[in-house]
Amino acid sequence: MLGPVILAASRSDRMRRLITAAPVTKQVVDRFIAGETVDDIVPVVEDLTGKGLQLTMDVVGEDITTPEQATAARDAYLTLIDRLKDLNLGERVEMSVKLSMFGQALPGGHELALANVRPVVEAAAGIGTTVTLDAEDHTTLDSMFAVHEELRKDFPQTGCVIQAYLFRTEADARRLAASGSRVRLVKGAYKEPAEVAHQNKHEIDKAYVRILRTLMEGDGYPMVASHDPRLISIAQEMARTAGRKLDEYEFQMLYGIRTEEQLRLAAEGHRMRVYTAYGTDWYGYFMRRLAEKPANLRFFLRSMVTKD
Ligand SMILES: Cc1cc2nc3c(=O)[nH]c(=O)nc-3n(C[C@H](O)[C@H](O)[C@H](O)COP(=O)(O)OP(=O)(O)OC[C@H]3O[C@@H](n4cnc5c(N)ncnc54)[C@H](O)[C@@H]3O)c2cc1C
């Protein structure tokens, strides 16, 4: 049961200092983080879209502590969108944002996050694409859904994420499916207490399937975000049964994970979107990737002891 321990460490400043300073960490981080700057990321975008993949871009960062950092996060996305304009890729490259990075946890954070994210959504619409609001820990979700609803009044394509491990999610899925939203379904990546979330993998998988059915049979646009082969075939079958065409739902996976499978699904004609994270504040994102798969942690620890 290493996952919860790693997720607890993802919130520890001491561990953050230790791990980010470790000389070999960077090599392992590079598997999941596509670059540090906009200049690094533009060739990655060109390469992946050239292979028939679609992207959702994440400028890594979360848990900021000052309004200035929230403004800097907004500006980082605006710079990225400005660079994407020249590539003319439209909705093939969308943005994923974490509202915590836009100031959600600061005093007056709900309004602050909304004020910071709105210009990003506007700029994305200006280049023919959209934004999806990531789901963070359960205490932030009422605010995230309220921001989502507000943004959809002007930008109905704005998407949001729901997490199958939370008990609340089946009701959220029914509401969102009925309102015609773009909804990304994930299993869930945070450490959540038993009062609010399934703890057992099998229960989470069963909940994922139930929620997926609600989305596939509803009026929205389902974004099936998982690397789990079983869930991917179930999603294909459900989409067929619900009479959805290939452009009426999409698959999503993370940069660096099951890359061959991403290309295979795209070659079969599926919309396959890769969540592509970049930036320097990668600690929280990286630790969640370690927590998802013990082999990642073993690889990371091995790289720390064998330095060459
Ligand atoms: C596009 C996308 C966006 C996401 N957005 C959010 C979000 O907003 N909020 C949130 O809480 N979570 C988010 N997640 C993470 C998600 O909640 C899961 O933690 C993650 O996807 C692992 O679950 P899985 O469905 O792939 O299934 P799992 O059962 O965890 O994995 C299935 C198989 O996939 C492979 N795999 C999975 N994870 C890894 C990994 N880290 N390294 C190597 N191989 C791996 C392994 O082969 C594993 O056996 C997102 C995931 C994706 C794909």
The ligand as an SDF file (V2000), in Angstrom:
LIG
                    3D

 53 58  0  0  0  0  0  0  0  0999 V2000
   -5.8910   12.4690  -19.4470 C   0  0  0  0  0  0  0  0  0  0  0  0
   -5.9240   12.2720  -17.9580 C   0  0  0  0  0  0  0  0  0  0  0  0
   -6.2900   13.3380  -17.1410 C   0  0  0  0  0  0  0  0  0  0  0  0
   -6.3630   13.1530  -15.7640 C   0  0  0  0  0  0  0  0  0  0  0  0
   -6.8560   14.1780  -14.9770 N   0  0  0  0  0  0  0  0  0  0  0  0
   -7.0780   13.9470  -13.6580 C   0  0  0  0  0  0  0  0  0  0  0  0
   -7.7320   14.9060  -12.8310 C   0  0  0  0  0  0  0  0  0  0  0  0
   -8.1070   15.9990  -13.2780 O   0  0  0  0  0  0  0  0  0  0  0  0
   -7.9360   14.5860  -11.5240 N   0  0  0  0  0  0  0  0  0  0  0  0
   -7.5550   13.3840  -10.9780 C   0  0  0  0  0  0  0  0  0  0  0  0
   -7.7960   13.1450   -9.8070 O   0  0  0  0  0  0  0  0  0  0  0  0
   -6.9090   12.4670  -11.7380 N   0  0  0  0  0  0  0  0  0  0  0  0
   -6.6640   12.7100  -13.0490 C   0  0  0  0  0  0  0  0  0  0  0  0
   -6.0510   11.7500  -13.8040 N   0  0  0  0  0  0  0  0  0  0  0  0
   -5.3940   10.5790  -13.1590 C   0  0  0  0  0  0  0  0  0  0  0  0
   -6.3640    9.4450  -12.9020 C   0  0  0  0  0  0  0  0  0  0  0  0
   -7.2410    9.7820  -11.8650 O   0  0  0  0  0  0  0  0  0  0  0  0
   -5.6230    8.1380  -12.5250 C   0  0  0  0  0  0  0  0  0  0  0  0
   -4.8780    8.3640  -11.3580 O   0  0  0  0  0  0  0  0  0  0  0  0
   -4.6810    7.6220  -13.5940 C   0  0  0  0  0  0  0  0  0  0  0  0
   -5.2140    7.7920  -14.8660 O   0  0  0  0  0  0  0  0  0  0  0  0
   -4.3950    6.1260  -13.4030 C   0  0  0  0  0  0  0  0  0  0  0  0
   -5.5850    5.4110  -13.5350 O   0  0  0  0  0  0  0  0  0  0  0  0
   -5.9390    4.4880  -14.8040 P   0  0  0  0  0  0  0  0  0  0  0  0
   -7.3580    4.7760  -15.1740 O   0  0  0  0  0  0  0  0  0  0  0  0
   -4.9580    4.6690  -15.8750 O   0  0  0  0  0  0  0  0  0  0  0  0
   -5.9800    3.0260  -14.2280 O   0  0  0  0  0  0  0  0  0  0  0  0
   -4.9200    2.1800  -13.3820 P   0  0  0  0  0  0  0  0  0  0  0  0
   -5.6640    0.9600  -12.9320 O   0  0  0  0  0  0  0  0  0  0  0  0
   -4.2600    3.0100  -12.3560 O   0  0  0  0  0  0  0  0  0  0  0  0
   -3.8510    1.7920  -14.4640 O   0  0  0  0  0  0  0  0  0  0  0  0
   -4.1040    0.9000  -15.5420 C   0  0  0  0  0  0  0  0  0  0  0  0
   -2.7760    0.6020  -16.2000 C   0  0  0  0  0  0  0  0  0  0  0  0
   -2.2650    1.7940  -16.8130 O   0  0  0  0  0  0  0  0  0  0  0  0
   -0.8710    1.9200  -16.6210 C   0  0  0  0  0  0  0  0  0  0  0  0
   -0.5890    3.0800  -15.7400 N   0  0  0  0  0  0  0  0  0  0  0  0
   -1.4860    3.8140  -15.0530 C   0  0  0  0  0  0  0  0  0  0  0  0
   -0.8830    4.8240  -14.3950 N   0  0  0  0  0  0  0  0  0  0  0  0
    0.4310    4.7030  -14.6620 C   0  0  0  0  0  0  0  0  0  0  0  0
    1.5900    5.4510  -14.2890 C   0  0  0  0  0  0  0  0  0  0  0  0
    1.5140    6.5190  -13.4980 N   0  0  0  0  0  0  0  0  0  0  0  0
    2.7840    5.0450  -14.7610 N   0  0  0  0  0  0  0  0  0  0  0  0
    2.8970    3.9820  -15.5820 C   0  0  0  0  0  0  0  0  0  0  0  0
    1.8400    3.2360  -15.9760 N   0  0  0  0  0  0  0  0  0  0  0  0
    0.6200    3.5850  -15.5250 C   0  0  0  0  0  0  0  0  0  0  0  0
   -0.4290    0.6340  -15.9830 C   0  0  0  0  0  0  0  0  0  0  0  0
   -0.0920   -0.2700  -16.9940 O   0  0  0  0  0  0  0  0  0  0  0  0
   -1.6650    0.1980  -15.2360 C   0  0  0  0  0  0  0  0  0  0  0  0
   -1.6810   -1.1840  -14.9740 O   0  0  0  0  0  0  0  0  0  0  0  0
   -5.9960   11.9030  -15.1950 C   0  0  0  0  0  0  0  0  0  0  0  0
   -5.6340   10.8410  -16.0280 C   0  0  0  0  0  0  0  0  0  0  0  0
   -5.6150   11.0010  -17.3760 C   0  0  0  0  0  0  0  0  0  0  0  0
   -5.2610    9.8190  -18.2370 C   0  0  0  0  0  0  0  0  0  0  0  0
  1  2  1  0
  2  3  1  0
  2 52  2  0
  3  4  2  0
  4  5  1  0
  4 50  1  0
  5  6  2  0
  6  7  1  0
  6 13  1  0
  7  8  2  0
  7  9  1  0
  9 10  1  0
 10 11  2  0
 10 12  1  0
 12 13  2  0
 13 14  1  0
 14 15  1  0
 14 50  1  0
 15 16  1  0
 16 17  1  0
 16 18  1  0
 18 19  1  0
 18 20  1  0
 20 21  1  0
 20 22  1  0
 22 23  1  0
 23 24  1  0
 24 25  2  0
 24 26  1  0
 24 27  1  0
 27 28  1  0
 28 29  2  0
 28 30  1  0
 28 31  1  0
 31 32  1  0
 32 33  1  0
 33 34  1  0
 33 48  1  0
 34 35  1  0
 35 36  1  0
 35 46  1  0
 36 37  1  0
 36 45  1  0
 37 38  2  0
 38 39  1  0
 39 40  1  0
 39 45  2  0
 40 41  1  0
 40 42  2  0
 42 43  1  0
 43 44  2  0
 44 45  1  0
 46 47  1  0
 46 48  1  0
 48 49  1  0
 50 51  2  0
 51 52  1  0
 52 53  1  0
M  END
$$$$
